Amino acid sequence: MKAIYSVILAIVILALGFFSGYYLSQEKISTPEKPAEELVLATTTSTVDTGLLDALNKPFEEKYNCRVKVLRLGTGEALKTAEMGNADVVLVHARKAEDKFVGEGYGVNRRDVMHNDFIVIGPLNDPAGIKGMKNAADAFKKIAQTESTFFSRGDNSGTHQKEREIWANAGITPVGKWYKPVGKGMGDTIIITNEKQGYTLSDRGTYLAMEKNINLVILIEGDPILFNPYGVIAINPSKYPKRNYQLAMAYIGYITSPQGQKIIKDYGKYMIIDPLTKKQQSGYGQPLFYPDAINITVLEKL
């Protein structure tokens, strides 16, 4: 009899062990994964409108199991957003404003990322007669003298700040019915300029990304004042302790690394990503941006 009880007890113990193990294993299976971290990037419109960030951010998100939330703003608004503590990192293109942002303690660890250049675009018939001029300020003078329609970003973006610098070099304060601030991003400003067949200042990358769908041509290029560098800056963790400084520094490390710089070097030359459909398209045979963190000859060997 004792032997029978012993066998029954052993069976009960084994059964309890099996079912407890089963439920524990089910509990492990149903335990939710750690949610992906979020990195808030405040950036200029050109990095979004060209589709560059779609190509650049995806490998970073996969590597760090995070989501990059992109705030598409002009440079001035991006820096202001960061000053208010509403971003982790900024990617912008107005060096004086960037240095001021860092100097006043809002940001740290600025790094050069890339550059392209500004161009003056306008209608094929070129009513102001500026095509081929070598000096951007002289071209702006002719636009003002002929009162040809000029559309300004008017949003304190990096492009708008560069435009104001050129007007200052020309010795002109642009006013009148011919001068039209629109207060919008680069892509929207180009669309309006195209509809009205006026002139505007654009970064080359955004223009190339839209060239096939507009009737505007490059009229002024190559003046040294049109150089357009981009920088990345982390938000100061001492000033904003609740922001994601570690992930911001990881992002800075990534876009200035060989992997990030090579994506920048090749983007536009072989393929682009449509910012609306997120689908790959054939490139333009030339890059939209040029890497600055790593020498391009070094990248070409990788």
N, C-alpha and C positions, 0 to 999 in steps of 0.2 A: 504493500500500500504506500509506504513512504517513497518507494521508487517511482510510483505513478505520479504522486504529488510533485516530486522533484522534476519529472519530465514536463508536467503541465506548467510549473513555475518557470522553467527554462524557456518554454515556448512563449509565455506571456512576456517575459523580459525581452526576448528577441523581437517580438511583434512591436512592443513599445519603442524599442531602439530603431526599428525600421521606419515606423510612422513619424517618430520625432525627427529622424534624419531627413525623411521626405519633406516634411513641412519646413525644416530649416533650409533645405536646398531650394524650395519654392520661394521662401522669403528672400533668399539671396538673389534669385532670378528676378523677382519683382522689385528689388531695391532700385530706385531711380538713379540714373547716372548723374554725376556732378554737372550742373548746368554750365554751359560755355560762358567764359568771361566776356565782357563787352569792353571794347576800346572805342572811345569817342574821338573821331578825327575831324577837326574843323579845317576846311581847305578851300582853296580858290576854285572857281568854276571850271577853269581850263583842265584841271586834272580829272574832273568828272566828265565834262562834255566830250573829251577826246576818247574816253573809255579806258584811259591808262590805269585808273585805280581798280577797274574790274580785273585787269590782267595782273596787277601788282598785289592786290589784297588777298586773293583766293589762296595762294600758297602759304601766306602768313597765317590765315585763319585755320588752315588744315594743320599746320605745324604746331600751333599753340592752342588748338581747340578753343578758339574764340570767335567772336563776331566783331567786325569793324563797322561801327555805325558812322557813316560819312555825312557830315554837315556841309552841304554845297553852298558856299558863301563867297563873297568877294574877300580879298585879303584883309581889308580894314575890318569888315564884320567878323571874319574868322578870329582875328586877334582880340577884338572886343568881346566876343563870345567866350574866349579862353580867359580873358581878364575877369570875367564874371564867374569863373569857376565851372563853366559848362562844357569843357572839353578836356581830354587827357593829353592831346598832342595836336600840333598845327603843322600844316604843309602849305607854305605861302610863297609869294614872290614880290617882296618889296623890302629890300635890304635895310634901308634906313628905319622903317617901321619895325622890322624884326629886331634890329639892334636896340631900339628904344624899348621894345617889349621885354627883352632880356635885361637891359640896363635898369629898368624899373622893378625888377624882381619877379615878374610874372612867369617867365620861362627860364629854362636852363638847357645847357648842352645842345646849342644850335649846331647843326651840321649842314654843309653844302650837299645837295642831292643831285641836281641836274640843271640844265639850262636849255632854252631855245631862244628865239628872238621875236621882237615885235615887228609888225609890218603895217603899212598904211594900205588899206584896200579901198576900192571904189569902183564906179561904173566903167565899162570898157571905153565909152566915149570921152571920159575924163574931162568934164567941163572946166575944171580949175587948171588943167594943163600941167600937172605935177609929175607925170610918168617919167621915171628914170632919174629924177633929181637925187643927188647924193646926200643932201642935208635935210633931215626931217623937219627942223625948225623953219627952213626956207620954204618947204612944201606947205607947212601949216600957215605961213604968211600968205601964200598964194590962195589957199582955201579961204582965208579970212578976207583978203582983198577982193576976191570974186564973189564973196558971200555964197559960196557953194555949200550945200547942206552937209553938215557934219554931225554925226551921232556920237555922243559921249556916253560911256558907261555911267558916269554920274553917281557912283556908288562907293567911292573911296577904296575901290579895289586896287590891286597892284597895277593893273592896266590903266585905271583912271589916274593913279598917282604918277605914272610915267607920262601919260598924256599932259597932265598939268605941268610937269617938268619941261616938256617940249614947248608948250605954249609960253612958259616963262623964258626959255631960251630965245624964243621968237620975239619977245617983248610985247606980247599981246595978251589981253584979258578977253577971252572969247565971250561975246554977248551979242544978242540979236536973234531975229527969227531963223537965221540960217544955222544957229548952234542949238542942238537939241539933246539935253541930258535925258537918258531913258531910265536910269536907276535899276538896270537889270544885269544879268550875267552876260558872259561873252557870247554864248550861243544865241541867246535872245536878241542881243544887240546886233549881231550879224544878220539875223532874220529881218529885223526892222530896217536895217540899212539896205538890205537887198530889196525889200518891198518898195522903198522910197528912192532907191538908186542914189544914195548919198555916199559919204566917206566915213570911215571909222578907223580907229587903231585897234589892231587885234594881235594876239599872240599867234605865231605861225601854226602851232599844233591844232588849235581849234579851227582855224581857217581850213587847213588841209582836211580835217575830219568832215567839214561841211561843203567843201569846194564843189563836189559833184551836183549839189542841189541848189546852188546859188549862181547868180550872174554878176559876180564881183571878181575883180582881178587884183593881183599885187601890183601896186604902183610905186611904193617906196620900200626899200630894204637895204640892209648893209651898213647903215650909219651906226657907229659904235654906241651911240646913246640908246639904240634899240635892243641892246643886250638884255636878256631876261633870265636872271638866275633864280632858282627855287631853293628854299631852305626848310629844314624840319626842326621843330623845337618841342621839347617836353615841357609840360606844365611844372612849375616849381613845387615840389612836394612839401616844402616847408610852409608855403603859403596856402596850398590846397591839399591838406593831408588825406582827404577823402577821395581824391582822384587816383586813377590807376597808373601810378608812376612806373612801376616795374614793367607793366605791359607796354607802356609808352616807350620806355628805353629799349625793350625788345623790338618794337616796331622800327625805331631809329636804327638799331643795329641791323635789322633785316634789309631796309631799303638802301642802306649804304654798304651792304655786304656784296660779294661777288654775285650772288643769286639775284638780289634785287636790282643791282646796277646792270646786269646783263638783260633783265627783262626790260628795263628802261631803254637800253641801247638798241634792242631789236624791235621795240614796239613801233608799229607804223611801217617799218621797212618790209616786213614779211606778212604781217597780219594786224588787224585791229579788232576790237570788240565793240559792237554797236551798243552805245550806252542805254538805248531804249529796249532793244530786243535781247541784249546780252549774248547775241550770236557772233561767232567769228566771221570776219570778212577778209578779203584779200587786202594787203597793205598798199602803200603808195610808192614803194621803192626807195623811200627815205624815212629816217626816224622822225618822230614828232618831238622828241626830247633827246638831249645828249647827257650822259652820266658825268658827274663831277666828283663823286666820292672816291672813285677808282679810275686811274688813267685808262683811257679807252684802248690803248695798245695792249695793256695788260689783260683787259677783258677779252680782247679778240683771240688771245692765246688760250683762254679757258675752254 
